């Protein structure tokens, strides 16, 4: 097996995106959403490797998202994905995630088996190979220059839903991508049964103290928030709530805009908080 160049997730995805862009412009096929299986079959040729992905198959296995296996002499690979996942967007992201393992990690191991806690898990640890595969999938499916062009106005879940449809991904994946490049102070939360399952903040929100350490402690959904209001299932445009409802150290009287969407297939709630840019949420210095 040819020893590959060590690729970062953004650079590896960018190499493929440039080729797809040029091919689409030349032959006039639809650029989005990306045909991941087609790209996976051509990946070895794109990177000059001699151990291609030769098989891509659906597999119906409970608790399984995707997998990647080398054959006995590591001359070829098989990519598997669960076709029982709740949406085509989730399936496409899983396929891209496994392709990320092939491009980024295939010399490290000869098999990768990924469950729900591995694909689009929202942890954001760049040293973790599952998060690296997620990052690759995000850059591959949602090229940042094109994404920026789609969100040049006030952001709502409606607008981000348009992006999700354009790229053929889940709304969660689209929101996470937007959080990575926006200069807005914004926080996304996934919750169920009154507690935050996990959360992700934009850089500016995190630096201002607007984040939830849901992986380290149990975070309850506060009363007085849209997320806690069972009479509202969906509000994609958002409404103002006191910032102190979510962040106790926010200035009194300061509002934020909260959006909400119940994801029935997952039995979870997606919330998006847009906070005032010139604000801080850290505890007062004493």
C-alpha positions in Angstrom: 0.0 0.0 0.0 1.3 3.4 -0.9 2.2 5.6 2.1 -0.1 8.6 1.8 0.6 12.2 2.3 -0.7 13.3 5.8 -3.8 15.3 5.0 -5.8 17.5 7.3 -9.6 17.2 7.1 -10.1 20.7 5.4 -7.3 20.2 2.9 -8.3 16.7 1.9 -11.9 17.8 1.4 -10.8 20.9 -0.5 -8.8 18.8 -3.0 -12.0 16.8 -3.8 -14.2 19.9 -3.9 -12.0 21.5 -6.5 -12.2 18.5 -8.7 -16.0 18.2 -8.3 -16.5 21.9 -9.0 -14.4 21.7 -12.2 -16.1 18.5 -13.4 -19.6 19.9 -12.6 -18.8 23.1 -14.6 -17.5 21.1 -17.5 -20.2 18.5 -17.8 -23.2 20.5 -16.4 -24.4 18.1 -13.7 -26.0 19.3 -10.5 -23.3 20.3 -8.1 -25.3 19.8 -4.9 -26.0 17.6 -3.1 -22.8 15.6 -3.5 -22.9 12.0 -4.7 -20.7 10.6 -2.0 -20.5 7.0 -3.3 -19.3 8.3 -6.7 -16.6 10.3 -5.0 -15.6 7.4 -2.7 -15.1 5.1 -5.7 -12.8 7.7 -7.3 -10.9 8.7 -4.1 -7.9 6.4 -4.6 -7.4 7.7 -8.2 -7.8 11.3 -7.0 -5.1 10.8 -4.3 -2.9 8.4 -6.3 -3.3 5.4 -4.1 -3.5 1.7 -5.0 -6.0 0.5 -2.4 -9.3 1.8 -3.6 -12.8 1.6 -2.1 -14.3 -1.0 -4.4 -17.6 -1.8 -2.5 -20.2 0.5 -1.0 -23.1 -1.3 0.6 -26.1 -0.6 2.7 -26.5 -2.6 5.9 -29.4 -2.7 8.3 -27.9 -3.2 11.7 -29.3 -1.7 14.9 -27.1 0.8 16.6 -24.7 0.9 13.6 -24.1 4.1 11.6 -21.3 3.2 9.2 -18.1 1.2 8.8 -15.0 0.8 6.7 -13.1 -2.5 6.3 -10.0 -3.5 4.4 -9.7 -6.9 2.7 -7.2 -9.5 3.9 -4.2 -8.0 2.0 -5.3 -4.4 2.4 -5.5 -3.9 -1.4 -9.2 -2.8 -1.3 -11.8 -1.4 1.0 -15.5 -1.8 1.7 -17.7 1.1 2.9 -20.9 0.2 4.8 -23.7 2.5 5.9 -26.9 1.9 7.7 -29.8 2.5 5.3 -32.3 2.6 8.3 -31.0 6.0 9.5 -33.8 8.5 9.9 -33.0 10.7 6.9 -31.1 10.7 3.6 -29.1 13.6 5.0 -27.9 11.5 7.9 -27.0 8.7 5.5 -25.0 11.0 3.2 -23.1 12.5 6.2 -22.3 8.9 7.4 -21.0 8.0 4.0 -18.8 11.1 4.0 -17.6 10.3 7.5 -16.5 6.8 6.5 -14.8 8.3 3.4 -13.0 10.6 5.8 -11.6 7.6 7.7 -10.4 6.1 4.4 -8.6 9.3 3.4 -7.3 10.4 6.8 -6.8 7.2 8.8 -6.6 4.1 6.7 -2.8 3.6 7.4 -3.6 3.5 11.1 -6.1 0.7 11.2 -7.7 -1.8 8.8 -11.3 -1.3 10.1 -13.5 1.4 11.5 -16.9 0.8 13.0 -18.9 3.9 13.9 -22.0 4.2 16.1 -24.3 7.1 17.0 -21.8 8.5 19.4 -19.1 8.7 16.6 -20.9 10.4 13.7 -21.9 14.0 14.1 -21.5 13.7 17.9 -20.8 17.4 18.4 -17.8 17.0 20.6 -15.3 18.9 18.5 -12.0 17.4 19.7 -9.7 17.8 16.7 -7.3 15.1 18.0 -10.1 12.5 17.9 -10.3 10.5 14.7 -14.1 10.5 14.8 -14.2 14.3 15.0 -11.7 14.5 12.2 -13.9 12.4 10.0 -16.9 14.6 10.9 -14.8 17.7 10.0 -13.9 16.2 6.7 -17.5 15.3 5.9 -18.6 18.8 6.8 -16.1 20.5 4.5 -16.8 18.0 1.7 -20.6 18.3 1.7 -20.8 22.0 2.6 -18.0 23.9 1.0 -17.5 27.0 3.2 -17.4 29.6 0.3 -20.7 28.4 -1.0 -22.3 28.2 2.5 -21.3 31.8 3.2 -23.0 32.9 0.0 -26.2 31.3 1.2 -26.3 33.0 4.6 -25.8 36.6 3.8 -28.8 37.9 5.8 -30.4 37.4 9.2 -30.0 33.7 10.2 -33.1 31.7 11.0 -33.7 27.9 11.2 -35.7 28.4 7.9 -32.5 29.8 6.2 -30.3 27.1 7.7 -33.0 24.5 6.6 -32.5 25.8 3.0 -28.8 25.1 3.4 -29.5 21.6 4.8 -31.7 20.9 1.7 -29.1 22.3 -0.7 -26.3 20.1 0.6 -28.5 17.1 1.4 -27.6 17.0 5.1 -29.5 17.2 8.3 -30.4 20.5 9.9 -28.1 19.7 12.8 -25.1 19.3 10.4 -26.0 22.6 8.7 -26.2 24.5 12.0 -23.0 23.1 13.2 -21.2 24.1 10.0 -22.6 27.7 10.3 -21.4 27.9 13.9 -17.8 27.2 12.7 -17.5 30.3 10.6 -20.1 32.8 11.8 -19.1 36.0 13.7 -22.4 35.9 15.5 -22.6 34.9 19.2 -24.7 31.8 18.7 -25.3 28.5 20.6 -27.0 25.3 19.4 -28.5 22.8 21.9 -29.9 19.4 21.4 -32.2 18.5 24.3 -34.6 15.8 25.4 -36.7 15.1 28.5 -35.9 18.5 30.0 -32.1 18.2 29.8 -29.3 19.2 27.3 -28.0 16.2 25.5 -25.1 18.2 23.9 -24.4 21.8 22.8 -22.1 23.7 20.5 -21.1 27.4 20.5 -19.6 29.7 17.9 -16.1 30.9 18.7 -17.3 34.4 19.7 -20.0 32.9 22.0 -17.6 30.6 23.7 -15.1 33.3 24.3 -17.8 35.4 25.8 -18.8 32.6 28.2 -21.9 31.5 26.4 -21.6 27.7 26.4 -22.8 24.6 28.2 -20.5 21.9 29.5 -23.1 19.2 28.9 -20.5 16.5 28.6 -19.2 17.2 32.1 -22.4 17.9 34.0 -26.2 17.5 33.8 -27.7 20.7 32.4 -31.4 21.2 32.9 -33.5 23.3 30.4 -34.3 26.5 32.3 -37.9 27.6 32.8 -38.9 30.7 30.9 -37.2 29.5 27.7 -38.8 28.5 24.4 -37.2 25.1 24.8 -39.1 24.5 28.0 -42.5 25.6 26.5 -44.3 22.4 25.5 -47.0 24.4 23.8 -44.5 25.5 21.1 -43.2 22.7 18.9 -41.5 24.9 16.2 -40.5 28.5 15.9 -38.0 28.8 13.0 -37.8 32.6 13.1 -37.3 32.9 16.8 -38.6 35.1 19.5 -37.0 37.2 22.2 -36.4 35.8 25.7 -34.4 37.3 28.5 -30.7 36.3 28.2 -30.7 35.6 31.9 -33.1 32.7 31.3 -30.3 30.8 29.7 -27.2 32.6 31.1 -27.5 33.7 34.7 -24.6 36.2 34.4 -26.0 38.1 31.4 -27.0 41.7 31.9 -30.5 42.2 33.3 -32.9 43.3 30.6 -30.7 41.9 27.8 -32.7 39.8 25.3 -31.6 37.0 23.0 -33.4 35.4 20.1 -34.3 31.8 20.6 -35.4 29.4 17.8 -36.8 25.9 18.3 -37.6 22.8 16.3 -38.8 19.4 17.5 -37.0 16.6 15.6 -39.7 13.9 15.8 -37.5 11.2 14.3 -34.9 11.7 17.0 -37.4 12.6 19.8 -35.2 15.6 20.6 -35.4 19.4 20.4 -33.0 21.6 18.5 -32.6 25.1 19.9 -30.6 27.9 18.4 -29.8 31.0 20.5 -28.6 34.2 18.9 -27.1 36.6 21.4 -26.2 40.3 21.3 -22.7 40.7 19.9 -21.5 43.3 22.4 -22.2 41.2 25.5 -20.5 39.0 28.0 -21.8 36.0 29.9 -18.9 35.3 32.3 -19.4 35.6 36.1 -18.5 39.1 37.3 -14.8 39.5 38.2 -14.3 39.9 42.0 
